[in-house]
Amino acid sequence: MNQPSLAAKPTLLKQINYARLLDLLRCHAPISRAELARHTGLTRSTVTVITAELIAEGLVRESQELTTSGSGRPGVGLVLNPEGASFIGAAIEVDYLTVVELNLAAQIVQRIQEPIGENREPEAVLNRLVQLIDQVRQTSLLGQEKVRGVGLAVQGTLSLESVVIRSPFLGWHTVDLRHYLKPQINLPLFADNDANAAALTEVYLGNPLQSGSLLYILMNNGIGAGIVNNNRIWRGAFGTAGEVGALLLSSAQSHPSRTEQQPVLDDRVGKEKLLQHYRERGGTASSLDSLIQDLEQGVSLAQAIVQEWGELLGWGLVAAVNLLNPERIVLGGPLTQLLPYMGDQLMTRLRENIPGNGVQGFLAIQMHALRYPPLGRMQRRLEERCLCTNPFFRFQI
């Protein structure tokens, strides 16, 4: 009750209207000013003022293509100007630091990647990340003045205050990203874990009207989830929602003693754990590519291991779908390369274990229920997952 109302914040309302128009231009361009007014409910005069400012800032331009709105006169179409702004995306992964520059059309215009190296202490890694960000900014192909912000994705569990609660693959615990990065990056900075960032990318690069309820499962060294509700990431009370890798496996599989830690999904579904399990059973693959090569050659042990892996993944999806009831599940990450070797195993597991076989809900629209990007597009999605030009999608450091 003591908070000022939105009406008392004209700047915030203006930013919201800017974001609404830019989002429509991203999804429906070319579009006329009259159509923008009709879609948003804003007056035509307000739309005219805002689009004039966007054109003056170089973010929007008029198209030669004419559009019609109902029975009225044709209007000049408006489109985003890809060169009007750029954004820096950064990712801290297990073995690499990646920094990219993207234009307003979410196209990568430059990219740097280098190994993290042996020193994985947070200060060393983050200082090197700042250097790479500065390098990309200084060599921006669109001009330093057009860089609008930095998006950072981290493999780990983040709090709402941008503290890395844990990143077992990096060996980090309670690392305050704000403390390390804020003084060194003189740009708006947005941080999220890699699964949430991937889910945001799916919403941003896809049609957001079709992604109102989405569960993005990112399968890499671990397994994490980004939960999208009403086109926004749902983070829970403290920011740690979506940790599906922490789902407990059946105690009947291991009968641990009271002193042993109960095994979780990450212990069997993550990439390194999967490869370790394969080698313990007699396989020789030391990398995911080697495992896929064994699958292509018809090695029976590789096929059995992947089927077992798919069984555990399927039960994890069943638990997530029954709990969250998403419209769609999108699977992403390097381990999606294993899915073609599993046939219809995941859909069968979901169909058999969702109330009413899902015919009135999740599985009602087969083409939308479960999918994963083609391998050619998957790498692009991984590289672009740091981008979200609309700050209302993220929390700012």
C-alpha positions as CSV (number, residue, x, y, z in Angstrom):
1,M,0.0,0.0,0.0
2,N,2.9,2.3,0.6
3,Q,4.4,1.7,-2.8
4,P,3.8,4.4,-5.5
5,S,1.3,3.5,-8.1
6,L,2.2,3.0,-11.8
7,A,0.4,6.2,-12.6
8,A,3.0,8.0,-10.5
9,K,5.8,6.5,-12.7
10,P,5.4,7.9,-16.2
11,T,8.9,6.8,-17.1
12,L,8.1,3.1,-16.3
13,L,4.8,3.3,-18.3
14,K,6.7,4.7,-21.2
15,Q,9.3,1.9,-21.0
16,I,6.5,-0.7,-20.9
17,N,4.8,0.9,-24.0
18,Y,8.2,0.9,-25.7
19,A,8.7,-2.8,-24.9
20,R,5.1,-3.6,-26.1
21,L,5.6,-1.9,-29.5
22,L,9.1,-3.4,-30.0
23,D,7.7,-6.9,-29.2
24,L,5.0,-6.5,-31.8
25,L,7.5,-5.3,-34.3
26,R,9.7,-8.2,-33.6
27,C,6.9,-10.7,-34.1
28,H,4.6,-9.1,-36.8
29,A,6.7,-6.7,-38.9
30,P,6.0,-5.0,-41.2
31,I,3.1,-3.5,-39.2
32,S,1.5,-0.1,-39.5
33,R,1.0,2.5,-36.8
34,A,-2.7,1.9,-36.9
35,E,-2.2,-1.8,-36.3
36,L,0.1,-1.2,-33.5
37,A,-2.6,1.0,-31.9
38,R,-5.2,-1.7,-32.4
39,H,-3.1,-4.4,-30.9
40,T,-2.0,-2.5,-27.8
41,G,-5.1,-0.4,-27.1
42,L,-3.0,2.8,-27.2
43,T,-4.2,5.8,-29.0
44,R,-2.9,6.5,-32.5
45,S,-1.4,9.7,-31.3
46,T,0.5,7.9,-28.5
47,V,1.8,5.3,-31.0
48,T,2.8,8.0,-33.4
49,V,4.8,9.8,-30.7
50,I,6.5,6.6,-29.5
51,T,7.4,5.2,-33.0
52,A,8.8,8.6,-33.9
53,E,11.1,8.4,-30.9
54,L,12.1,4.8,-31.8
55,I,12.8,5.9,-35.4
56,A,14.9,8.8,-34.1
57,E,16.9,6.4,-31.9
58,G,17.5,4.2,-34.9
59,L,15.7,1.2,-33.4
60,V,12.9,1.2,-35.9
61,R,12.6,2.2,-39.6
62,E,9.9,2.6,-42.1
63,S,9.5,-0.2,-44.7
64,Q,8.8,0.4,-48.3
65,E,6.1,-2.3,-48.0
66,L,2.6,-1.0,-47.4
67,T,0.2,-2.7,-45.0
68,T,-3.5,-2.4,-44.7
69,S,-5.6,-2.2,-41.6
70,G,-9.2,-3.3,-42.1
71,S,-11.0,-1.0,-44.6
72,G,-8.8,2.0,-44.0
73,R,-6.1,3.5,-46.1
74,P,-2.9,1.5,-46.5
75,G,-0.2,2.5,-44.0
76,V,3.5,2.5,-44.1
77,G,4.9,-0.6,-42.5
78,L,7.4,-0.4,-39.6
79,V,10.2,-2.9,-39.0
80,L,13.0,-3.2,-36.5
81,N,16.4,-1.9,-37.6
82,P,18.8,-4.7,-36.8
83,E,21.7,-2.3,-36.7
84,G,20.0,0.1,-34.3
85,A,21.3,-1.6,-31.2
86,S,23.5,-4.4,-30.0
87,F,23.7,-6.6,-26.9
88,I,26.4,-8.6,-25.4
89,G,25.7,-12.2,-24.3
90,A,28.1,-14.0,-22.0
91,A,28.0,-17.6,-20.8
92,I,30.1,-19.2,-18.0
93,E,30.1,-22.9,-18.8
94,V,32.0,-25.8,-17.4
95,D,35.0,-25.6,-19.7
96,Y,34.5,-22.4,-21.6
97,L,33.8,-18.7,-21.4
98,T,31.7,-17.5,-24.4
99,V,30.9,-13.9,-25.3
100,V,28.9,-12.8,-28.3
101,E,27.6,-9.6,-29.7
102,L,24.1,-9.7,-31.2
103,N,22.1,-7.1,-33.1
104,L,18.5,-6.1,-32.5
105,A,17.4,-9.0,-34.8
106,A,19.1,-11.5,-32.4
107,Q,21.8,-12.2,-35.1
108,I,25.3,-13.0,-33.9
109,V,27.8,-10.4,-35.3
110,Q,30.9,-11.5,-33.4
111,R,31.8,-14.3,-31.0
112,I,34.7,-15.1,-28.7
113,Q,35.2,-18.4,-26.9
114,E,38.1,-19.6,-24.8
115,P,38.8,-22.3,-22.3
116,I,38.4,-21.4,-18.6
117,G,41.7,-23.1,-17.7
118,E,42.8,-24.7,-14.5
119,N,42.1,-21.7,-12.3
120,R,38.4,-21.8,-11.6
121,E,38.4,-19.5,-8.6
122,P,35.4,-17.1,-9.1
123,E,37.5,-13.9,-9.1
124,A,39.9,-15.2,-11.8
125,V,37.1,-16.5,-14.0
126,L,34.9,-13.3,-13.6
127,N,37.9,-11.0,-14.2
128,R,38.7,-12.8,-17.4
129,L,35.0,-12.6,-18.4
130,V,35.0,-8.9,-17.9
131,Q,38.1,-8.6,-20.1
132,L,36.3,-10.6,-22.9
133,I,33.2,-8.4,-22.6
134,D,35.3,-5.3,-22.9
135,Q,37.1,-6.7,-25.9
136,V,33.8,-7.4,-27.6
137,R,32.4,-4.0,-26.7
138,Q,35.5,-2.2,-28.0
139,T,35.4,-4.0,-31.3
140,S,31.7,-3.8,-31.7
141,L,30.8,-3.9,-35.4
142,L,27.8,-1.6,-34.8
143,G,29.7,0.9,-32.6
144,Q,30.3,1.0,-28.8
145,E,27.6,3.6,-28.3
146,K,24.9,1.1,-29.6
147,V,25.7,-1.6,-27.0
148,R,22.6,-1.5,-24.7
149,G,23.3,-4.2,-22.1
150,V,24.9,-7.5,-21.1
151,G,23.1,-10.8,-20.5
152,L,24.9,-13.4,-18.5
153,A,24.1,-17.1,-18.2
154,V,25.7,-19.3,-15.6
155,Q,25.6,-23.1,-15.1
156,G,24.4,-23.2,-11.6
157,T,21.7,-22.3,-9.1
158,L,21.1,-18.5,-8.7
159,S,19.2,-16.6,-6.1
160,L,17.0,-13.6,-6.9
161,E,19.9,-11.5,-5.8
162,S,22.2,-13.0,-8.4
163,V,24.2,-15.0,-6.0
164,V,25.4,-18.3,-7.4
165,I,24.2,-20.6,-4.6
166,R,26.0,-23.5,-6.1
167,S,27.6,-24.6,-9.3
168,P,29.0,-28.1,-8.7
169,F,30.6,-28.2,-12.1
170,L,32.6,-25.0,-11.4
171,G,33.1,-25.8,-7.8
172,W,31.4,-22.5,-6.8
173,H,29.3,-21.8,-3.7
174,T,27.7,-18.5,-2.7
175,V,29.4,-16.4,-5.3
176,D,27.9,-12.9,-5.4
177,L,27.9,-11.9,-9.1
178,R,26.8,-8.4,-8.2
179,H,29.9,-7.9,-6.0
180,Y,32.3,-9.0,-8.7
181,L,30.7,-7.6,-11.9
182,K,28.7,-4.5,-11.1
183,P,31.8,-2.2,-10.5
184,Q,33.5,-3.4,-13.7
185,I,30.7,-3.3,-16.2
186,N,29.2,0.1,-16.9
187,L,26.1,-1.3,-18.7
188,P,22.8,-2.7,-17.6
189,L,23.6,-6.3,-16.5
190,F,21.1,-9.2,-16.4
191,A,22.0,-12.6,-15.0
192,D,20.2,-15.9,-15.0
193,N,21.1,-19.6,-14.9
194,D,21.5,-21.4,-18.2
195,A,18.2,-23.2,-18.2
196,N,16.2,-20.0,-17.5
197,A,18.2,-18.2,-20.2
198,A,17.5,-21.1,-22.7
199,A,13.8,-20.9,-21.9
200,L,13.8,-17.2,-22.5
201,T,15.5,-17.7,-25.8
202,E,12.8,-20.1,-26.8
203,V,10.2,-17.5,-26.0
204,Y,12.1,-14.7,-27.6
205,L,13.1,-16.4,-30.9
206,G,9.8,-18.3,-31.2
207,N,6.3,-16.9,-31.2
208,P,5.6,-15.8,-27.6
209,L,1.9,-16.2,-28.2
210,Q,2.5,-20.0,-28.5
211,S,4.8,-20.2,-25.5
212,G,2.6,-19.0,-22.7
213,S,3.1,-22.2,-20.7
214,L,6.4,-23.9,-21.4
215,L,8.9,-26.2,-19.7
216,Y,12.4,-26.0,-21.1
217,I,14.6,-28.9,-20.1
218,L,18.3,-28.2,-20.6
219,M,20.4,-31.4,-20.6
220,N,24.2,-30.9,-20.3
221,N,26.6,-31.8,-17.5
222,G,23.5,-31.6,-15.3
223,I,19.8,-31.3,-16.0
224,G,17.9,-28.1,-15.3
225,A,14.6,-26.5,-16.2
226,G,13.3,-23.1,-17.2
227,I,9.6,-22.7,-16.3
228,V,7.7,-20.2,-18.4
229,N,4.3,-19.0,-17.3
230,N,2.4,-16.3,-19.2
231,N,5.6,-15.6,-21.2
232,R,7.6,-15.0,-18.1
233,I,10.1,-17.1,-16.2
234,W,8.7,-18.4,-12.9
235,R,11.5,-18.5,-10.4
236,G,9.7,-19.3,-7.2
237,A,10.0,-17.4,-3.9
238,F,13.8,-17.4,-3.8
239,G,14.8,-17.9,-7.4
240,T,15.6,-21.6,-7.4
241,A,12.6,-23.0,-9.1
242,G,13.3,-25.5,-11.9
243,E,16.0,-27.6,-10.2
244,V,14.7,-30.8,-11.7
245,G,18.1,-32.4,-11.4
246,A,17.5,-32.5,-7.7
247,L,14.5,-34.9,-8.1
248,L,15.1,-37.9,-5.9
249,L,15.5,-41.3,-7.6
250,S,13.6,-44.2,-6.2
251,S,15.3,-45.5,-3.0
252,A,14.5,-49.0,-4.2
253,Q,17.3,-48.6,-6.8
254,S,20.0,-48.0,-4.3
255,H,18.9,-48.7,-0.7
256,P,21.3,-46.1,0.7
257,S,22.1,-46.1,4.4
258,R,21.1,-43.2,6.5
259,T,24.7,-41.8,6.2
260,E,24.6,-41.8,2.4
261,Q,23.1,-39.1,0.3
262,Q,20.0,-40.1,-1.6
263,P,20.8,-40.2,-5.4
264,V,19.1,-37.6,-7.5
265,L,18.4,-37.3,-11.2
266,D,21.6,-35.4,-11.9
267,D,23.5,-38.4,-10.7
268,R,22.4,-40.5,-13.7
269,V,21.1,-38.1,-16.4
270,G,23.9,-35.6,-16.6
271,K,26.5,-36.0,-19.4
272,E,29.5,-36.9,-17.3
273,K,27.6,-39.2,-15.0
274,L,26.1,-41.0,-18.1
275,L,29.5,-41.5,-19.6
276,Q,30.9,-42.6,-16.3
277,H,28.1,-45.2,-15.9
278,Y,28.8,-46.4,-19.5
279,R,32.5,-46.9,-18.7
280,E,31.7,-48.7,-15.4
281,R,29.6,-51.2,-17.4
282,G,32.5,-51.9,-19.8
283,G,32.1,-49.1,-22.4
284,T,35.1,-47.2,-23.7
285,A,33.6,-43.8,-24.7
286,S,35.3,-40.8,-23.1
287,S,33.1,-38.2,-24.8
288,L,29.5,-37.8,-26.0
289,D,30.7,-38.0,-29.6
290,S,32.3,-41.4,-28.8
291,L,29.1,-42.6,-27.3
292,I,27.1,-41.5,-30.3
293,Q,29.6,-43.3,-32.5
294,D,29.1,-46.5,-30.6
295,L,25.3,-46.0,-31.0
296,E,25.7,-45.6,-34.8
297,Q,27.8,-48.8,-34.9
298,G,25.1,-50.7,-33.1
299,V,27.0,-51.4,-29.9
300,S,24.5,-53.2,-27.7
301,L,25.9,-51.9,-24.4
302,A,25.6,-48.3,-25.7
303,Q,22.0,-48.9,-26.8
304,A,21.1,-50.4,-23.4
305,I,22.7,-47.5,-21.5
306,V,20.9,-44.9,-23.5
307,Q,17.6,-46.7,-23.1
308,E,18.2,-46.8,-19.3
309,W,19.1,-43.1,-19.5
310,G,15.9,-42.4,-21.4
311,E,13.9,-44.3,-18.8
312,L,15.2,-42.1,-16.0
313,L,14.7,-38.9,-18.1
314,G,11.2,-40.0,-18.9
315,W,10.3,-40.4,-15.2
316,G,11.7,-37.0,-14.5
317,L,9.5,-35.5,-17.3
318,V,6.5,-37.3,-15.9
319,A,7.0,-35.8,-12.5
320,A,7.5,-32.3,-14.0
321,V,4.5,-32.5,-16.3
322,N,2.2,-33.8,-13.5
323,L,3.4,-31.0,-11.2
324,L,3.5,-28.1,-13.6
325,N,1.0,-29.0,-16.4
326,P,2.8,-27.1,-19.1
327,E,1.5,-26.6,-22.6
328,R,4.8,-27.7,-24.1
329,I,8.1,-29.3,-23.2
330,V,11.2,-28.3,-25.2
331,L,14.3,-30.3,-24.7
332,G,17.7,-28.6,-25.4
333,G,21.4,-29.0,-24.8
334,P,24.0,-31.4,-26.1
335,L,22.3,-34.6,-24.8
336,T,19.4,-34.0,-27.2
337,Q,21.7,-35.8,-29.7
338,L,20.8,-39.0,-27.9
339,L,17.0,-38.6,-28.5
340,P,16.9,-40.0,-32.0
341,Y,18.3,-43.3,-30.7
342,M,15.4,-43.7,-28.2
343,G,12.5,-43.9,-30.6
344,D,9.2,-42.9,-29.0
345,Q,10.3,-43.8,-25.5
346,L,9.7,-40.4,-23.9
347,M,6.3,-39.8,-25.4
348,T,5.2,-43.4,-24.4
349,R,6.4,-42.8,-20.8
350,L,4.4,-39.5,-20.7
351,R,1.3,-41.0,-22.3
352,E,1.2,-43.9,-19.9
353,N,1.7,-41.9,-16.7
354,I,-0.3,-38.7,-17.1
355,P,-3.9,-38.7,-15.8
356,G,-6.3,-39.7,-18.5
357,N,-3.4,-40.3,-20.8
358,G,-3.1,-36.5,-21.3
359,V,-5.8,-36.5,-24.0
360,Q,-7.6,-33.6,-22.4
361,G,-4.4,-31.7,-21.5
362,F,-0.7,-31.9,-22.2
363,L,-0.9,-34.4,-25.0
364,A,-4.1,-33.0,-26.6
365,I,-2.0,-31.2,-29.2
366,Q,0.6,-33.7,-30.3
367,M,2.7,-31.3,-32.4
368,H,3.2,-29.0,-29.5
369,A,3.6,-31.4,-26.6
370,L,7.2,-32.4,-26.8
371,R,9.9,-31.3,-29.2
372,Y,13.6,-30.5,-29.4
373,P,15.4,-28.3,-31.9
374,P,17.1,-29.8,-35.0
375,L,20.8,-30.3,-34.3
376,G,21.7,-27.5,-36.8
377,R,19.7,-25.0,-34.9
378,M,20.6,-26.3,-31.4
379,Q,24.1,-24.7,-31.4
380,R,22.7,-21.4,-32.4
381,R,20.1,-21.5,-29.6
382,L,22.9,-22.3,-27.1
383,E,24.9,-19.3,-28.3
384,E,22.0,-16.9,-28.3
385,R,20.4,-17.9,-25.0
386,C,22.0,-14.9,-23.2
387,L,19.9,-12.4,-25.3
388,C,16.7,-10.9,-24.1
389,T,16.4,-7.2,-25.1
390,N,13.3,-6.7,-23.0
391,P,14.4,-6.1,-19.4
392,F,11.0,-7.0,-18.1
393,F,11.8,-10.7,-18.8
394,R,14.8,-10.6,-16.5
395,F,16.0,-9.4,-13.1
396,Q,18.7,-6.8,-13.2
397,I,21.8,-6.8,-11.1
